[in-house]
Amino acid sequence: MWLGTAFLAAKECGIYEPQQQSIIRGRSEDFIISRSYTGKTARQYQGPVVQAWESAGLDPLPMPLQGVLMSAFNQSAEKAERYDLVFNPAGQGAGMVSEARPAAEIMEGLIGETLAVLEGMRERVTV
């Protein structure tokens, strides 16, 4: 299981606030697999750029050419403080993220859940 998305919502994460809020407020369906920013498949928030690219029906350029094209676009969006247009990769698990929390708290939850599952295995597995 990949856990990167959980840490994108960590209070210490350095992504732009609108990007983080998209992850926190988003539902699993809001994150789709698209090649629109990089030319390579990536699950990302379905913001205005992804929606426009997908609805246009155009194939993105192959990697790395699409990334080169979109790099300048991303830089321009950042300078204009249009963070809703910046590449926002996140996993489908974003639908389970509901708030920004400290990374230590996220880790504590992961460890606690892991220990609970391992303890439960003792009851189900016999040697």
N, C-alpha and C positions, 0 to 999 in steps of 0.2 A: 504494500500500500504506500502511495506517495502522500507526504504530509506537507508539502510546500505551501499549499493554499492556507492551511491553518496558521502558518507563520506569516503569511502576507497580511493577516488581520491582527498580528501582534502589535502592541503599542509601540514597540521599538522599531518596527519595520519602517524603512525609509521611502516607501512608495508615496505617491501623491494622495492626499486625503480623499479626493473624489474617486480615485481608483479603489482605495480601501473601502469606501462606503459602497461602491458597486458590488464588491465581494460580500460585504456584511448584509446588504439589503437584497442581494440577488437570490434567485431560486436556482435550483440545479438546471432548469430549462434555459436559463439566461446565459449559460456558458456552452458554446458550441465549438466543434472542431472546424477550423477554417485555415486556409493557407493565405489569407488576405494580407497579413503583415510580413510574413517571412518567406513564403513560397513553400514552406514545409508545414505539415499539419501540426497544429497546436490548438489546445482547448483554450478558449479565451472568452472574455465577457463580450456579449453581443451588443456593443455600442454602435453609435451612428456609422462609423467607418465600416465595420464588419457587416452591418445590415445593408449598407449601400453596395458594398462589393458583392455580397451574396445575391441581392436582388437584381443586380446588373447582369448576372449570368455569365460574366467574363471569367476565364481561367486566369488565376494569378500567374505571374512569370515564374519560371523555375527558380529554386534556391540556387545561388544567393542573390539573383537579380531582383526578385521582389523585395528582399530585405534592403538592398541598396536603394531602390525606389522609395520605400516607405521610411527609411532612415531620415531622409531630408524632411519628409512630411512630419514624422514624430518630433524632430527638432523644432520645426516651425510651430507645431501645436504647443509644445512646451513653452516656447518664447511668448506665444500669445496667451499663455495660461489657459489653454483649452484642453485640460487634462482628461475630459470626456472623450477626446479623440486619440489619445496616446494608447499604444499597445498595452493591453491589460490581460496578460495570460493568467489563468487560474483554472483549477480543476473543478470537476463536477461536484466535488465535495463542498464547494463554496455554499451550496444550499443548506449545509449544516452549520455554517458559521453565522452567529447572530450578534456578535459584539466584538469589539477590540479588547483583547486581554493581554497582560504581560506574557512574554515568552516563557518565563518560569512557570506560570500558572498553566499554560498549555502543556508543558512538559510534565508537570505534576499530574495532570489529568490523564495523559497518555500512560504514564508509569502506573498510576492507580488502576486504570482499566486493564492494563496488561496483567498486573498481579491478580486482579479479580478473575480474569479468564483462566490464568494458570492454576489458581486455586480450584476453580470449578472443574478443571480437567482431572484433578485427583479423584473426584467423585464419579467421573464417567469412564475413566480408564483403569483397567485392572491389569496386573502383571501376572 
